[in-house]
Amino acid sequence: MSKSTDPMAQAIARLDRALSQVENRLQRLQATARDSGDADVDRARLAEELDKARASEASIAHAAEAASKALGEAIAELRTAANGAEAIVDQVDG
């Protein structure tokens, strides 16, 4: 009996091909799982960076608010000084 017509040999060949397909599929699934794990690490890192960026944004907003308030106060002081100087000039001229 030749090997190609032997039912046992055919069954073994089919089993061998099926096992090869299972091994290939398992390797692809393991690669996908590794990639997914890498994506989870990336997501966690990005979430941490986003939290830091939000905290930085809040700090910058607070500093901008304080600078705006200080600028407003400086403008008011300059106006007061300019009005006082104008009053003195008017007295001298008048």
C-alpha positions in Angstrom: 0.0 0.0 0.0 1.4 3.4 -1.0 1.7 6.2 1.5 -0.7 8.4 -0.4 -3.6 5.9 -0.2 -2.9 4.7 3.3 -5.8 6.1 5.4 -3.6 6.3 8.5 -0.9 8.3 6.6 -3.6 10.6 5.2 -5.0 11.2 8.7 -1.6 11.9 10.1 -0.9 14.4 7.2 -4.2 16.1 7.9 -3.5 16.3 11.6 0.0 17.7 10.9 -1.5 20.4 8.7 -4.2 21.2 11.2 -1.6 21.5 14.0 0.6 23.8 11.9 -2.5 26.0 11.3 -3.2 26.0 15.0 0.4 26.9 15.8 0.4 29.7 13.2 -2.9 31.1 14.6 -1.5 30.9 18.2 1.6 32.8 17.2 -0.6 35.5 15.5 -2.8 35.7 18.7 0.2 36.0 20.9 1.5 38.8 18.7 -1.8 40.6 18.9 -1.9 40.2 22.7 1.6 41.7 22.9 0.5 44.6 20.7 -2.6 45.0 22.8 -0.5 45.1 26.0 1.7 47.7 24.4 -1.4 49.7 23.5 -2.6 49.5 27.1 0.8 50.8 28.3 0.6 53.6 25.8 -2.9 54.5 26.9 -1.8 54.6 30.5 1.2 56.8 29.6 -1.0 59.2 27.6 -3.6 59.4 30.3 -0.8 60.4 32.8 0.6 63.0 30.4 -2.9 64.4 29.9 -3.4 64.7 33.6 -0.1 66.5 33.9 -1.0 68.8 31.0 -4.4 69.6 32.6 -2.6 70.5 35.9 -0.2 72.6 34.0 -3.0 74.3 32.1 -4.7 75.1 35.4 -1.5 76.5 36.8 -1.0 78.7 33.7 -4.6 79.9 33.9 -4.1 80.9 37.5 -0.9 82.7 36.7 -2.5 84.5 33.8 -5.4 85.6 36.0 -3.0 86.9 38.6 -1.0 88.8 35.9 -4.2 90.3 34.5 -5.2 91.5 37.9 -1.8 93.0 38.6 -1.8 94.7 35.1 -5.3 96.1 35.8 -4.0 97.5 39.2 -0.9 99.0 37.5 -3.1 100.7 34.8 -5.3 102.1 37.5 -2.3 103.5 39.4 -0.9 105.0 36.2 -4.3 106.7 35.4 -4.4 108.1 38.9 -0.9 109.4 38.5 -1.6 110.9 35.1 -4.8 112.6 36.4 -2.8 114.0 39.3 -0.1 115.3 36.9 -2.8 116.8 34.7 -4.4 118.5 37.7 -1.0 120.1 38.6 -0.4 121.3 35.1 -3.9 122.8 35.0 -3.2 124.6 38.3 0.1 125.9 37.0 -1.4 127.1 33.7 -4.6 128.4 35.2 
